[in-house]
């Protein structure tokens, strides 16, 4: 019988030393950025009732969730998403708070990726949610500009792709297909699987709408994307969507981000709660997006508080792993010294170590019975000074 007490579950892993330092560094950079723009931290439970993730726009694949039961036999799930629990929080605990609310989080999400080998099932995300505000345009610009600043924490080699989920939803709505077929179309567009997408759409219809959907994964680039999209298919709603997105692109470009912004009408996020502008962020050298977000104006209404909102989350693990592989992760700090207590002076040695720590030093307490073994250990660890606590306190260099 195979034992599982020496390994971690699929999709998870242990982090050691430099890996921990680098991920914490990523988290600290992001949370400091969020605080500097007036955002306050909230923390939601790692477990939520299953019902939290069942709703018109908050449906998750059953097989992707980690489900269990509580002591009262109620179905709960490990948190697969950070935005939905915060929407619940804003609609309950924070329902009397004045709007807008600027919130940030730094916590894990859990989602099984059985079909995507090599992906982590536990990911630390740091992100923001901008809730409310009478001017949604201003809120979009704020979220997008902070997203750019978040990517810029790791240099100039990044890009932010922007789209509008309404473009895809308007096109699919005209096909009158069921939700399962719509999801299949979305998955194929997201994967840029042209052959399978073409086959599926050929079986549905042969018209301007299916022809546009076939080309949707390739509708990305600069300002010319809007003309290409309008030439494929348009109506009053789609024209309004494209004009809306063009204004966002133009104004972000005017802020000095033009070289970093790409229009991508093929962004079709896997969560259904997005209603407007959607975006993804990439760092050069990382194959997957490290930042995802968008506008969601109906999600809070499902919890009883009608309110527009926009936000994004950053995959801290993806960034930290990449930096670690480059060999640029910070190394653990070598202690400044060791403290060795002679026989009968062990407690005094600990007290002296505490004194040195309060003075700002990093100190290791020797657990060896003799000074010779203490010296050997110090040399192996690269520690150059040992304080010896006995009838008096002396020190040696090693």
CORTADA-V89847 format. One record per residue. N is the residue number from 1. RES is the residue in one small letter. OMEGA is omega in whole degrees, -180 to 180 (NA if undefined). Layout:
n->N res->RES omega->OMEGA
n->N res->RES omega->OMEGA
This chain:
n->1 res->x omega->-177
n->2 res->x omega->179
n->3 res->x omega->-178
n->4 res->x omega->-176
n->5 res->x omega->-179
n->6 res->x omega->-178
n->7 res->x omega->176
n->8 res->x omega->178
n->9 res->x omega->178
n->10 res->x omega->180
n->11 res->x omega->177
n->12 res->x omega->179
n->13 res->x omega->174
n->14 res->x omega->173
n->15 res->x omega->-179
n->16 res->x omega->165
n->17 res->x omega->-176
n->18 res->x omega->179
n->19 res->x omega->178
n->20 res->x omega->-180
n->21 res->x omega->-178
n->22 res->x omega->179
n->23 res->x omega->178
n->24 res->x omega->177
n->25 res->x omega->178
n->26 res->x omega->-180
n->27 res->x omega->-178
n->28 res->x omega->179
n->29 res->x omega->-177
n->30 res->x omega->-178
n->31 res->x omega->176
n->32 res->x omega->176
n->33 res->x omega->-178
n->34 res->x omega->179
n->35 res->x omega->-178
n->36 res->x omega->177
n->37 res->x omega->173
n->38 res->x omega->-180
n->39 res->x omega->-180
n->40 res->x omega->-175
n->41 res->x omega->169
n->42 res->x omega->178
n->43 res->x omega->177
n->44 res->x omega->-178
n->45 res->x omega->174
n->46 res->x omega->176
n->47 res->x omega->176
n->48 res->x omega->172
n->49 res->x omega->-178
n->50 res->x omega->-177
n->51 res->x omega->-180
n->52 res->x omega->-176
n->53 res->x omega->174
n->54 res->x omega->-180
n->55 res->x omega->-177
n->56 res->x omega->-176
n->57 res->x omega->-178
n->58 res->x omega->-180
n->59 res->x omega->176
n->60 res->x omega->177
n->61 res->x omega->-179
n->62 res->x omega->-175
n->63 res->x omega->-179
n->64 res->x omega->-176
n->65 res->x omega->172
n->66 res->x omega->-174
n->67 res->x omega->176
n->68 res->x omega->179
n->69 res->x omega->178
n->70 res->x omega->-176
n->71 res->x omega->178
n->72 res->x omega->178
n->73 res->x omega->176
n->74 res->x omega->-176
n->75 res->x omega->176
n->76 res->x omega->-179
n->77 res->x omega->171
n->78 res->x omega->-173
n->79 res->x omega->178
n->80 res->x omega->-172
n->81 res->x omega->180
n->82 res->x omega->-176
n->83 res->x omega->-176
n->84 res->x omega->176
n->85 res->x omega->178
n->86 res->x omega->174
n->87 res->x omega->176
n->88 res->x omega->-179
n->89 res->x omega->-179
n->90 res->x omega->-177
n->91 res->x omega->-178
n->92 res->x omega->-176
n->93 res->x omega->-175
n->94 res->x omega->-173
n->95 res->x omega->180
n->96 res->x omega->-179
n->97 res->x omega->179
n->98 res->x omega->180
n->99 res->x omega->5
n->100 res->x omega->174
n->101 res->x omega->177
n->102 res->x omega->-175
n->103 res->x omega->172
n->104 res->x omega->-180
n->105 res->x omega->177
n->106 res->x omega->-173
n->107 res->x omega->-174
n->108 res->x omega->167
n->109 res->x omega->-176
n->110 res->x omega->179
n->111 res->x omega->-178
n->112 res->x omega->178
n->113 res->x omega->-175
n->114 res->x omega->-178
n->115 res->x omega->-178
n->116 res->x omega->-177
n->117 res->x omega->179
n->118 res->x omega->178
n->119 res->x omega->177
n->120 res->x omega->177
n->121 res->x omega->174
n->122 res->x omega->-175
n->123 res->x omega->173
n->124 res->x omega->178
n->125 res->x omega->169
n->126 res->x omega->-177
n->127 res->x omega->-179
n->128 res->x omega->170
n->129 res->x omega->178
n->130 res->x omega->-171
n->131 res->x omega->175
n->132 res->x omega->-175
n->133 res->x omega->-175
n->134 res->x omega->-178
n->135 res->x omega->-177
n->136 res->x omega->178
n->137 res->x omega->180
n->138 res->x omega->179
n->139 res->x omega->178
n->140 res->x omega->-179
n->141 res->x omega->179
n->142 res->x omega->-179
n->143 res->x omega->-179
n->144 res->x omega->-180
n->145 res->x omega->177
n->146 res->x omega->176
n->147 res->x omega->177
n->148 res->x omega->179
n->149 res->x omega->179
n->150 res->x omega->179
n->151 res->x omega->-178
n->152 res->x omega->176
n->153 res->x omega->-178
n->154 res->x omega->174
n->155 res->x omega->-174
n->156 res->x omega->-177
n->157 res->x omega->179
n->158 res->x omega->173
n->159 res->x omega->176
n->160 res->x omega->179
n->161 res->x omega->-179
n->162 res->x omega->177
n->163 res->x omega->179
n->164 res->x omega->-176
n->165 res->x omega->180
n->166 res->x omega->180
n->167 res->x omega->178
n->168 res->x omega->-176
n->169 res->x omega->178
n->170 res->x omega->180
n->171 res->x omega->-178
n->172 res->x omega->-180
n->173 res->x omega->-178
n->174 res->x omega->179
n->175 res->x omega->-179
n->176 res->x omega->178
n->177 res->x omega->179
n->178 res->x omega->-174
n->179 res->x omega->-180
n->180 res->x omega->179
n->181 res->x omega->177
n->182 res->x omega->180
n->183 res->x omega->179
n->184 res->x omega->177
n->185 res->x omega->-180
n->186 res->x omega->-179
n->187 res->x omega->-178
n->188 res->x omega->177
n->189 res->x omega->-179
n->190 res->x omega->180
n->191 res->x omega->-176
n->192 res->x omega->180
n->193 res->x omega->-175
n->194 res->x omega->-177
n->195 res->x omega->-179
n->196 res->x omega->178
n->197 res->x omega->179
n->198 res->x omega->180
n->199 res->x omega->-179
n->200 res->x omega->-178
n->201 res->x omega->177
n->202 res->x omega->179
n->203 res->x omega->-179
n->204 res->x omega->-179
n->205 res->x omega->175
n->206 res->x omega->-177
n->207 res->x omega->-178
n->208 res->x omega->-177
n->209 res->x omega->180
n->210 res->x omega->178
n->211 res->x omega->178
n->212 res->x omega->179
n->213 res->x omega->178
n->214 res->x omega->-177
n->215 res->x omega->-176
n->216 res->x omega->-180
n->217 res->x omega->-178
n->218 res->x omega->-179
n->219 res->x omega->177
n->220 res->x omega->-179
n->221 res->x omega->-179
n->222 res->x omega->-175
n->223 res->x omega->-179
n->224 res->x omega->180
n->225 res->x omega->-178
n->226 res->x omega->178
n->227 res->x omega->179
n->228 res->x omega->-179
n->229 res->x omega->-180
n->230 res->x omega->-180
n->231 res->x omega->-179
n->232 res->x omega->-180
n->233 res->x omega->177
n->234 res->x omega->170
n->235 res->x omega->-175
n->236 res->x omega->-178
n->237 res->x omega->-178
n->238 res->x omega->176
n->239 res->x omega->179
n->240 res->x omega->180
n->241 res->x omega->-180
n->242 res->x omega->178
n->243 res->x omega->178
n->244 res->x omega->-178
n->245 res->x omega->180
n->246 res->x omega->177
n->247 res->x omega->178
n->248 res->x omega->180
n->249 res->x omega->-178
n->250 res->x omega->-177
n->251 res->x omega->176
n->252 res->x omega->178
n->253 res->x omega->-179
n->254 res->x omega->178
n->255 res->x omega->180
n->256 res->x omega->-177
n->257 res->x omega->-170
n->258 res->x omega->-178
n->259 res->x omega->-177
n->260 res->x omega->-174
n->261 res->x omega->177
n->262 res->x omega->175
n->263 res->x omega->180
n->264 res->x omega->180
n->265 res->x omega->178
n->266 res->x omega->175
n->267 res->x omega->-180
n->268 res->x omega->-176
n->269 res->x omega->-176
n->270 res->x omega->177
n->271 res->x omega->-173
n->272 res->x omega->-174
n->273 res->x omega->179
n->274 res->x omega->-176
n->275 res->x omega->-175
n->276 res->x omega->180
n->277 res->x omega->175
n->278 res->x omega->-177
n->279 res->x omega->177
n->280 res->x omega->179
n->281 res->x omega->-178
n->282 res->x omega->170
n->283 res->x omega->-179
n->284 res->x omega->-180
n->285 res->x omega->177
n->286 res->x omega->-173
n->287 res->x omega->-179
n->288 res->x omega->177
n->289 res->x omega->179
n->290 res->x omega->-180
n->291 res->x omega->178
n->292 res->x omega->178
n->293 res->x omega->180
n->294 res->x omega->179
n->295 res->x omega->178
n->296 res->x omega->-172
n->297 res->x omega->-177
n->298 res->x omega->-174
n->299 res->x omega->-178
n->300 res->x omega->178
n->301 res->x omega->179
n->302 res->x omega->176
n->303 res->x omega->174
n->304 res->x omega->179
n->305 res->x omega->179
n->306 res->x omega->-175
n->307 res->x omega->176
n->308 res->x omega->-179
n->309 res->x omega->176
n->310 res->x omega->179
n->311 res->x omega->177
n->312 res->x omega->176
n->313 res->x omega->-180
n->314 res->x omega->178
n->315 res->x omega->-177
n->316 res->x omega->-178
n->317 res->x omega->-179
n->318 res->x omega->180
n->319 res->x omega->-178
n->320 res->x omega->180
n->321 res->x omega->180
n->322 res->x omega->-180
n->323 res->x omega->179
n->324 res->x omega->-180
n->325 res->x omega->177
n->326 res->x omega->-178
n->327 res->x omega->-177
n->328 res->x omega->-180
n->329 res->x omega->178
n->330 res->x omega->178
n->331 res->x omega->176
n->332 res->x omega->-177
n->333 res->x omega->175
n->334 res->x omega->179
n->335 res->x omega->179
n->336 res->x omega->-177
n->337 res->x omega->170
n->338 res->x omega->174
n->339 res->x omega->180
n->340 res->x omega->179
n->341 res->x omega->176
n->342 res->x omega->-179
n->343 res->x omega->-179
n->344 res->x omega->-177
n->345 res->x omega->-177
n->346 res->x omega->-178
n->347 res->x omega->177
n->348 res->x omega->178
n->349 res->x omega->178
n->350 res->x omega->178
n->351 res->x omega->179
n->352 res->x omega->177
n->353 res->x omega->178
n->354 res->x omega->178
n->355 res->x omega->179
n->356 res->x omega->178
n->357 res->x omega->180
n->358 res->x omega->177
n->359 res->x omega->176
n->360 res->x omega->-179
n->361 res->x omega->172
n->362 res->x omega->-168
n->363 res->x omega->170
n->364 res->x omega->176
n->365 res->x omega->-179
n->366 res->x omega->176
n->367 res->x omega->-179
n->368 res->x omega->-178
n->369 res->x omega->-178
n->370 res->x omega->-178
n->371 res->x omega->-179
n->372 res->x omega->178
n->373 res->x omega->177
n->374 res->x omega->179
n->375 res->x omega->-180
n->376 res->x omega->180
n->377 res->x omega->-179
n->378 res->x omega->179
n->379 res->x omega->180
n->380 res->x omega->-179
n->381 res->x omega->-179
n->382 res->x omega->178
n->383 res->x omega->-170
n->384 res->x omega->-179
n->385 res->x omega->177
n->386 res->x omega->172
n->387 res->x omega->-180
n->388 res->x omega->-178
n->389 res->x omega->176
n->390 res->x omega->175
n->391 res->x omega->172
n->392 res->x omega->-178
n->393 res->x omega->176
n->394 res->x omega->175
n->395 res->x omega->177
n->396 res->x omega->174
n->397 res->x omega->179
n->398 res->x omega->NA
